[in-house]
Amino acid sequence: MYSVSSLYDVAASVVTSDGIVNLRDHHRSHADIIQFSNRTFYEGRLRVATRYKNLKRPRDGEAGIVWQDVEGRVTRPDSGGALNRPEAKAVFLALHDLLVRRGYKGTVGVVTPFRAQAQLLQELVANSADLDAVRDLSELLVDTVHSFQGDERDVMFFSPVVSNSTPSSALSFLRSNGNLFNVAITRARGLLHVVGDRAAAASSGVDYLADFQSYVAGLGNVTPIPEHVDPSTLGPKYPPVAKPEQVSDWERVLYRALHAAGVQAIPQYGIEQYVPDFAVVVGDRRLNIEVDGEHFHRSWTGELCLRDQLRNQRLIELGWDVKRFWVYEVRDMLDECVAAVVLWVEEVKATT
């Protein structure tokens, strides 16, 4: 049974460990979309290598996952499974808004774990002349998770079909098929639009679904970079930060030296899923400063360095400049390190 053993499980059982290659670099999805699966299903082994410039996102400023809260009602059709008509109607309206009213030009899919829900959604789409007119252009596919395995779309709508009235058999199906959920949410490249009852998901007893709604709720809790930094908030002493265990003595040394040179460096300023050592903001220009410990960065082909390369790639895509200093440079050539940052600040000010 696919719910017990996948084809991969069968193949892996008849080869040696040398015959298994982990595909660790993820190139498909926005980081918001893949990070939940990376944490929940892949033990954090994936490296996000997505080229964001290739993503077709309806709104660039929004998170990679949005959850449209809909209080639906689940019924069990004669053919079995689960059906949520209010949720299906909400998916249809959101789909119509994206493709017809806003004229979105990317590819779109709608996925759900239950066959009955997929059939209802297919009927709603088929009966809409407006959606039918743009169906081919958007490569619109509405189906269950199985039909999307190996496929992807720029925008995916996900209908979980969960409410306070969900039959126990449907919840049992969801609990035993976390792999299908993983496939469903990772088909999206630029945006995953969830339409469902958040409170019901949180109390469903389906652990991964409850964790997922909590994860999505946290995506909006990102502080934007301020247009202007109040110098009075950044004194000569390294300030308190959220993750003090990640701060090295040499980062504190560099911070004090930068402050003495008149550079306001913001420690541990969150950028998407990243936590840079320092951020320097001058007008609309931004600089990421990293202090690299030689012990962890000795080989540029090492795991940590590969992740650093991918982070550099993403920050540059977001418009950041990046400067990296080895610990020994901060230790032995502190003045030169500070001068490089000061030069960046002066050149930015001269061009703005």
N, C-alpha and C positions, 0 to 999 in steps of 0.2 A: 504493500500500500504506500502511495506517495506521501501520506501523512506520517508514516513511520520511517521509511527509507527512501531517499532520493536516488536518482541514477548516479549522482556523484558518490553517495555512500557506497553503492554497489561497486563502482569502479575503484574507489579508494581502498576497499577491502581486499583487493586482489593484486595490489602493487606495493612495492617497497616505499619507504618514506622519500627516497630519491626520485620517485616517479610522480611526486606531487609538487606542483609549482603554485605558490600563492600569488594571485594577482592583486597586488596591494595598492597600486596607484589608481585612484578613482577619478575618471575624467568626465563623467556624465553630468552630475547634478550640482546645483548650488550647495554650498557647505551646510546651510541650515537643514536641507533635506537629507543629506547623507549622514550628518553627524549623529542623529539619533540611532540609526541602524548600525553605524560604526561602534557606538558605545554598547548597544543592546545585543546585537547579533554577531559582531565581529571582534569583540574584545579590544576595540581601539586600534586594530592592526592596520586599518586603511589610511593611506595618505591622500588627502584631497588635492588633486592636480587639475581641477576644472579650469578651463579658460573662460572666464566670465564674459569676455567680449563676444563669445560665440553664443551666449544665452539670449533667447528672445523672451524678455520679461515684460509683462503688461505694464508694470510700474516699477521702475528701477529702485525707488526708495523703500519699497516694502520688504518685509522678511521673505525668506524663501518658502515659508509655509504660513498660510492664513487659515484660521478656523472660523467658519460661519456657524454660529450657534443656532441650532434649530431644534425645538422641542417636538419630536415626532411621536409616532405611535406604531409599534411593530405588531403585525399580525402574521399568522401562519397560514399560508395558502394551502389549498387541498393537495397541491403537488409537493408540499414540504418546503423546508427552508425558512426564509424570513422575508417580510415585505414591510417597507416603511413608506407609505404614500406621501405624507407631508414632507419627508426628507427628499423623496424623489422629485416632488414639485419644486422644492427649493433649489435642487441641483439644476433642474431644467431652466429655471429663471436666471440663475447665475451664469449658466452656459449661454443663454440667449443674450444676456447683458454683455458678456465678453465678446462674442462673435458677431452679433448683429448690431447692438447699440454702439459698442466701442470699436468695432471693426478690426479686432485683433487679427494679425496676419500669420501667427505661428501655428504649429500643430497642436492639437488638443485631444485628450482622451478622458473618458469617464470610467472609473473602475469601482467595483464593489465585490465583497466576498460571496454574495448570495445570488444564485441564478434568477430567482423570482424578481429581485430588485433590478437586476440587469435587464430583464425582459420588459419591465415596466418603463425603465428609462429609455430603452430602445423604442418603445411605442410612443412615448412623449416626443422624442426627437423626430420620428418618422411622420408624425402628424403635424409637424411645424414646417410650413412652407419656407419661412425665413431661414431656419436652420438647414433645411434641405438645400437651399441655394448656395450655402457656403460650406457644405459638408466636405466636398472633394478638396477644396482649397486648404482646409484645416486638417485634412486627413483624419476627420473625426471618427473615433472608434469608441463604442460604448459596450462594455462587456465585463465578464468576471475576471478575476486575477489570472486564471489559467491562460486566457487568450492574450494577455499582455506579457507573459514570460518571454524575455529576450527582446521585447519591444520597448519603445520610449516615446515621449511626447514633450514638447516645450512646456505645456501646461497640462496638469492632470487634476481632475476632480475626483475626490475619494468619498464614497458614501458608505460609512461603516455599518449602517442599519442597526443601531443600538438605541434603545430607549428604556424607560422604566418598565415597559411591558414586554421586553424581549423574552421569548420562550427559553427555558433552561437548556433545551436541546441546541438552540442556536448559539447560546453562550458557550456551551461545551465544545461546539464546533470551532468557535473562535479561539478558545483556550488551547486547543490541540493543534492549531495551524498558524503559529506565529510566523512560520516561514512564508506563508501566503501573504500575510500582512507586510512583511519585509519587502516582498516583491512588489506589492501594490504601491507602497509609498515611495519606492525608489525608481519608479518609471518616469518620474517628473524630472525635467532638466532645469527649468527656470523657476517654476512655481508649482507648489502642491496646494490645492484649494480643498480643504476638508469641509464637508457640509454634514453636521450631525449634532447630537445632544452632548455637550461637554460634561454636564453633571452626570448624565447616565454613563458616559464612558468612564468617568472617574470612579463610579461606584459599581461598575459592571462585574468586578471580580476577574476580569481579563487583565492580567498584570501589565502586559506590554501596552495595551490600549490606555489604561489609566496613566502609565508613565508617559505615554506619548502626548496626551492632552496637557499634562503638566509641563512637558518639555516645550510644547508650542506656546503655552502661556508665558514662558520665560523668554521667548525670542524677542519680545518687544521691550524687554528691560535692558536696553543698551543706551548708555549716556552718549549723546552726540558730542563731537569735538567742539568746544566753544570757539566762537569767532575771535574772541580776545581773552587772554589769560590775565587775571588780576595778579600782578607781581607780589602783592601782599600775601597771597595764599601760598607762595613758594619761597620759603626762607632759605637760609644757607644750610640748614640741617635737612638731611633726607627725610621726607614726610612719611607719616603712617600710610601703609598700603594694604590692599586686601590679601596679598599673598607674601608676607614678609619672609617666609621660608625660602622663597625663590630669589631673594636679593643677596648678591655677593658683596663682600667687602669692597671689591674694586668698582662695583656700580655706585656705591656710596662715595667713594673717592672721586669718581668722574662727575657725579652730581654736584659735589661741593666745588669742584674746579670750574665746571660750567657756570654755576651760579656766580662765582667770583668774577667770571669773565662777562657777566651780564646776559647769559643765555638762560632762559626759563625752560628747563627740561621737565616734562611731566612724566613721573614714573608710572609704569603699569597701566597705561591708558588703553582700555579695551578697544580692539578693532575687529569686528565680527567675532570669530572664535579665537582670535589671537590676543596675546598680552605682551606687547613690546616692552623692552627694558625702559625706553624713554621715547617720548614724543615731543617734538619741538614744532610749534605752530606760529607761522608768520603770515598774517593775512589769510589767504586761501591756500597757501603752500604748507606742506607738512613733511616732516622728516622723522623717520624711525631710526633710532640709535640702538644698536645691540652690542653688548659686551660678551664675547664668545670665550668660554673657558677652554683652554687647550686640551684638557683631559677628555672633554666630550667631543671636540671638533678636530681631532688630530688627523682624521682621514675624511677628505671631502666627499668620499663615496660612502661614508658611514650613514647609518640610519638617521641620526639626529641631523646631520648636515643635509640629507635629502629633504627632510621636513623643512629645514630652514630655507632651502632653495625654493620649495613650493610656497612658503610663506612670503618670501621676497617677491615671487612672481605675482601673488595676489595683491600685495600692498602696492606694487608698481601699477597694476591694473586699476587700483583705486585712486591713483594719482599721488602716491607717496614717493618721496626719495628715501633711500636706505643707505645708512653708513654702519659698517660693522668694524669693531675694534677687538683684536685679541686681548686677552688679559695681560699678556706680557707688554703689549703696546701701552696700555693704560699705566702699567707699573713703571716701564722704563722710558716711555716717550709721552708722558701725560700732556706736556705743553703742546706737542704736535697734534695730539688727538683733539684737544680743545680748539686749537687754531683751525683745524679742518671744519669743525662745526661752526665756529665764528665766521669763517669764510663763506660757508653756505648761507648763513643768516644775512651777511652783508650783501652777497650777490642777489638774494631774493629781494631784499629791501631796495636795491638799486634798480630792479626791473619792475617794481610795483608802484 
